[in-house]
Every structure is written in structure tokens, then in C-alpha cells.
């Protein structure tokens, strides 16, 4: 196998690691989004609401906490969308490089 092909394989492995990191980040934000959505549902039925800050629990106005959670939800949605775009770009790059590597390997096999 040529050195150039080996470099591309190493680059492909780095791209795959980058993709895994992006997927993990996306999964964390999706989990956070799920928690925020559940909290918003719970607030609807609650008469009193609290927020945990560090080691203490503070009483909050229901509307203030709803606004805070809605804002956090919006930010988390944006982060997830950005990670999905990044994931798509990484996948495209990986697929293109993979095709190159396969083509080079097949070409070397014919020789």
C-alpha cells in the first residue's frame, strides 16, 4: 500500500473519531433537551416551583422559571441543529475520503 493511501486511512480514522465526539455531544444535548421538556410539563401542573442552585433549593415564580427553561430549550435546540450540520459535513467528508481510499486500494490490487 502506498504511503499516500496510508495517510488517507489515518485521516479517515481521525474523521471517524471526530464524528463519534460530535455524536456524543449531540446525545448529551438531546438528553438535556428531554429533561427541560419534562420540567416544563411538570411546571404546568405545579402550584409552587423551585430551582436548585448549587446545594440549595430556591423558590421561584412559575412564569420566571418557565421563561428561563424556554430560553434554555431554545439554546439547546440551536446547539443540536448545529451539531447535526457538523455531523452531516463530517459524514460527507468521511464518505468522500473512504471512496478515494477504496479506489486506490482497488487500483493497487489490479497492478
The 8 nearest C-alpha neighbors of each residue, nearest first, counted from 0:
[[1, 2, 4, 5, 107, 104, 3, 103],
 [0, 2, 4, 3, 5, 107, 6, 103],
 [1, 3, 5, 4, 6, 0, 7, 8],
 [2, 4, 6, 1, 5, 7, 0, 8],
 [3, 5, 7, 1, 6, 2, 100, 8],
 [4, 6, 2, 8, 7, 3, 9, 1],
 [7, 5, 9, 3, 4, 8, 10, 2],
 [6, 8, 10, 4, 5, 9, 11, 3],
 [7, 9, 11, 5, 10, 6, 4, 12],
 [10, 8, 6, 12, 11, 7, 5, 13],
 [11, 9, 7, 13, 8, 12, 6, 14],
 [10, 12, 8, 14, 9, 13, 7, 93],
 [11, 13, 15, 9, 10, 14, 8, 16],
 [14, 12, 16, 10, 15, 11, 17, 9],
 [13, 15, 17, 11, 12, 16, 18, 10],
 [14, 16, 18, 12, 17, 13, 11, 19],
 [17, 15, 19, 13, 18, 14, 20, 12],
 [16, 18, 14, 20, 15, 19, 13, 21],
 [17, 19, 15, 21, 16, 20, 22, 14],
 [18, 20, 16, 22, 21, 17, 23, 15],
 [21, 19, 23, 17, 18, 22, 24, 16],
 [20, 22, 18, 24, 19, 23, 25, 17],
 [21, 23, 25, 19, 20, 24, 26, 18],
 [24, 22, 26, 20, 25, 21, 19, 27],
 [25, 23, 27, 21, 26, 22, 20, 28],
 [24, 26, 22, 28, 23, 27, 79, 29],
 [25, 27, 23, 29, 24, 28, 22, 30],
 [28, 26, 30, 24, 25, 29, 31, 23],
 [27, 29, 31, 25, 30, 26, 32, 24],
 [30, 28, 32, 26, 31, 27, 25, 33],
 [29, 31, 33, 27, 28, 32, 26, 34],
 [30, 32, 28, 34, 29, 33, 27, 35],
 [33, 31, 29, 35, 30, 34, 28, 36],
 [32, 34, 30, 36, 31, 35, 29, 37],
 [35, 33, 37, 31, 32, 36, 38, 30],
 [36, 34, 38, 32, 37, 33, 39, 31],
 [37, 35, 39, 33, 38, 34, 32, 40],
 [38, 36, 40, 34, 39, 35, 33, 41],
 [37, 39, 35, 41, 40, 36, 34, 42],
 [38, 40, 36, 42, 37, 41, 35, 65],
 [41, 39, 37, 38, 43, 42, 36, 44],
 [40, 42, 38, 43, 39, 44, 37, 45],
 [41, 43, 45, 39, 44, 40, 38, 48],
 [42, 44, 41, 40, 45, 39, 46, 61],
 [45, 43, 42, 41, 46, 40, 47, 39],
 [46, 44, 42, 47, 43, 41, 48, 61],
 [45, 47, 48, 44, 42, 61, 43, 60],
 [46, 48, 45, 49, 61, 58, 60, 59],
 [49, 47, 59, 61, 58, 45, 46, 42],
 [50, 48, 58, 57, 59, 56, 51, 47],
 [49, 51, 57, 56, 52, 58, 59, 48],
 [50, 52, 56, 55, 57, 53, 49, 54],
 [53, 51, 55, 54, 56, 50, 57, 49],
 [52, 54, 55, 51, 56, 50, 57, 49],
 [53, 55, 52, 56, 51, 57, 50, 49],
 [56, 54, 52, 53, 51, 57, 50, 49],
 [55, 57, 51, 50, 52, 49, 58, 54],
 [58, 56, 50, 49, 51, 59, 55, 52],
 [57, 59, 49, 48, 50, 56, 60, 47],
 [60, 58, 49, 48, 61, 57, 64, 50],
 [59, 61, 63, 62, 64, 48, 58, 47],
 [60, 62, 64, 63, 48, 59, 65, 47],
 [61, 63, 65, 64, 60, 66, 59, 67],
 [64, 62, 66, 60, 65, 61, 67, 59],
 [63, 65, 67, 61, 66, 62, 68, 60],
 [66, 64, 62, 68, 63, 67, 69, 61],
 [67, 65, 69, 63, 64, 68, 70, 62],
 [66, 68, 64, 70, 65, 69, 63, 71],
 [67, 69, 71, 65, 70, 66, 72, 64],
 [70, 68, 72, 66, 71, 67, 65, 73],
 [71, 69, 73, 67, 72, 68, 66, 74],
 [70, 72, 68, 74, 73, 69, 75, 67],
 [73, 71, 69, 75, 70, 74, 68, 76],
 [72, 74, 76, 70, 71, 75, 69, 77],
 [75, 73, 77, 71, 76, 72, 78, 70],
 [74, 76, 78, 72, 77, 73, 71, 79],
 [77, 75, 73, 79, 74, 78, 72, 80],
 [78, 76, 80, 74, 75, 79, 81, 73],
 [77, 79, 75, 81, 76, 80, 82, 74],
 [78, 80, 82, 76, 81, 77, 25, 83],
 [81, 79, 83, 77, 82, 78, 76, 84],
 [82, 80, 78, 84, 83, 79, 77, 85],
 [81, 83, 85, 79, 84, 80, 86, 25],
 [82, 84, 86, 80, 81, 85, 79, 87],
 [85, 83, 87, 81, 82, 86, 80, 88],
 [84, 86, 82, 88, 83, 87, 89, 81],
 [87, 85, 83, 89, 84, 88, 82, 90],
 [86, 88, 84, 90, 85, 89, 83, 91],
 [89, 87, 91, 85, 90, 86, 92, 84],
 [88, 90, 92, 86, 91, 87, 93, 85],
 [89, 91, 93, 87, 92, 88, 94, 86],
 [92, 90, 88, 94, 89, 93, 95, 87],
 [91, 93, 89, 95, 90, 94, 96, 88],
 [94, 92, 90, 96, 91, 95, 97, 89],
 [95, 93, 97, 91, 96, 92, 90, 98],
 [96, 94, 98, 92, 97, 93, 91, 99],
 [97, 95, 99, 93, 98, 94, 92, 100],
 [96, 98, 94, 100, 99, 95, 93, 101],
 [99, 97, 101, 95, 96, 100, 102, 94],
 [100, 98, 96, 102, 97, 101, 103, 95],
 [99, 101, 97, 103, 102, 98, 104, 4],
 [102, 100, 104, 98, 103, 99, 105, 97],
 [101, 103, 99, 105, 100, 104, 98, 106],
 [104, 102, 106, 100, 101, 105, 107, 99],
 [103, 105, 107, 101, 106, 102, 100, 108],
 [106, 104, 108, 102, 107, 103, 101, 109],
 [105, 107, 103, 109, 104, 108, 102, 110],
 [108, 106, 104, 110, 109, 105, 103, 0],
 [109, 107, 105, 106, 110, 104, 103, 0],
 [108, 110, 106, 107, 105, 104, 103, 102],
 [109, 107, 108, 106, 105, 104, 103, 0]]
